Amino acid sequence: MTARKSDFTLTSLDDLFSTQEQRDDEKLSKIKDIPISDIDDFPDHPFKVKDDEDMMQLVESIKERGVITPATVRLKEDGRYELISGHRRKRASEIVGLDTLRCEVVELTRDEATILMVESNYQRSQILPSEKAFAYKMRLDAMKRQAGRPSKNNLVPVGQNYSREELSLQSGDSQTQIQRYIRLTNLVPELLEFVDEGRIKMRPAVELSYLDEDAQRDVVDEIDENELTPSHEQTIRMRKLFDEGKLTTEVIQVIMEEEKPNQKEKIVFRGDRVRNLLPKSMSISETEDYVCKALEHYNKFLQRNRDRDSR
């Protein structure tokens, strides 16, 4: 019986190392210092870049050590670069006064770049509802386009349900919650800012997203002029009346002016003024207790000053 010759051969050590070396060289060749003036921000980038305390810390870090982790860019057809991840590093480098930004140049389509851009921001410690809303929408749209268009006998795009499920697994939010966030992209900017500030909760905001722009701005006026915020039940009624063609400015005023059990006693802290004074590691559930203890301490301080002045 003739022995069968095996087609299996071991890869030589030289081949293995040369392959890895080629990979390393190829990656290094894509990392370069690019003039900041040649780099464009990602179109409709959903994540806010603020000149806050965190930014100032990043500025100091870049002053001392430079940009440690390269930003990620892709080369556009017009010869300029599109920033995928590293918007805060780019801004900090501009503040420092650097002319170039260390970047890794990757070859990606717009949809692939969108998915990477959103993924690279998932690890941020604080993400505003508005940022999640537009990020989820951009990423889901890109995933749907990658999955394919509807077939002749199927009106639902191929892979649409899979895209939602995959996004849910990657983000940690349920598919229902992701859809709620995406609905927020239909809000006028003022209402969306109220959601970011915590003045309007998620579910009432979702109901308001079904109103047209005029009706939404009537709600904004009521909130601004009378310090009133709609409850979930009120927004459900507004949406129903809107669908029936019965929601007018006057009706919105009547609904908004209804007294709610907790409306008079509710205190709202706006913007970043309070948020910047809180420890960054503090969860939302711990905030109330922290603020109350701080106020108690401050009241004791004022009382001591009053006692001292009365002597």
Long-range contacts (C-beta under 8 A, 24 or more apart in sequence): 27-104, 30-104, 30-105, 30-106, 31-70, 31-102, 31-103, 31-104, 31-105, 32-102, 32-103, 32-105, 33-100, 33-101, 33-102, 33-103, 34-73, 34-81, 34-100, 34-101, 34-102, 34-103, 34-105, 35-99, 35-100, 36-90, 36-93, 36-94, 36-98, 36-99, 36-100, 36-101, 37-99, 38-80, 38-81, 39-71, 39-73, 39-80, 39-81, 39-82, 39-83, 39-90, 39-101, 39-103, 40-76, 40-80, 40-81, 40-82, 40-83, 41-83, 41-87, 41-90, 42-82, 42-83, 42-84, 42-87, 42-113, 42-117, 43-82, 44-134, 44-138, 45-87, 45-117, 46-118, 46-130, 46-131, 46-133, 46-134, 46-135, 46-138, 47-87, 47-121, 47-124, 47-127, 47-131, 47-135, 48-128, 48-131, 49-87, 49-88, 49-91, 50-272, 51-91, 51-95, 52-272, 52-276, 53-276, 54-88, 54-280, 55-88, 55-91, 55-92, 55-95, 58-88, 58-89, 58-92, 59-92, 59-95, 59-96, 61-92, 62-89, 62-92, 62-93, 62-96, 62-98, 63-96, 66-102, 67-93, 67-101, 67-102, 70-102, 70-103, 70-104, 71-101, 71-102, 71-103, 71-104, 72-103, 72-104, 72-106, 72-116, 72-120, 73-103, 73-104, 73-105, 73-106, 74-105, 74-106, 74-107, 74-108, 74-113, 75-105, 75-107, 81-105, 82-113, 84-108, 84-113, 84-116, 84-117, 84-120, 85-116, 85-117, 85-120, 85-121, 110-142, 111-142, 111-143, 111-145, 111-146, 112-142, 112-146, 114-138, 114-139, 114-141, 114-142, 115-139, 115-142, 115-143, 115-146, 119-170, 122-170, 122-171, 125-280, 125-281, 126-280, 128-196, 129-181, 129-184, 129-192, 129-195, 129-196, 129-202, 129-205, 130-184, 130-192, 130-193, 130-195, 130-196, 132-173, 132-181, 133-181, 133-182, 133-183, 133-184, 133-185, 133-192, 134-185, 136-167, 136-171, 136-178, 136-181, 136-182, 137-182, 137-185, 139-167, 140-164, 140-167, 140-178, 140-182, 143-167, 180-206, 183-209, 183-210, 184-209, 185-209, 186-210, 187-216, 188-213, 188-216, 188-217, 188-220, 190-217, 190-220, 191-216, 191-219, 191-220, 194-220, 194-223, 194-229, 197-268, 197-269, 197-270, 197-271, 198-268, 198-269, 199-223, 199-229, 199-268, 199-270, 200-229, 200-230, 201-232, 203-232, 203-235, 204-229, 204-230, 204-231, 204-232, 204-234, 204-235, 205-235, 207-232, 207-235, 207-236, 207-238, 207-239, 208-235, 208-238, 208-239, 210-239, 210-242, 210-243, 211-238, 211-239, 211-242, 211-247, 212-242, 215-242, 215-247, 215-252, 218-249, 218-252, 218-253, 219-252, 219-256, 222-252, 222-253, 222-256, 222-257, 223-256, 226-256, 226-257, 228-256, 228-257, 228-263, 229-263, 229-266, 229-268, 230-255, 230-256, 231-260, 234-258
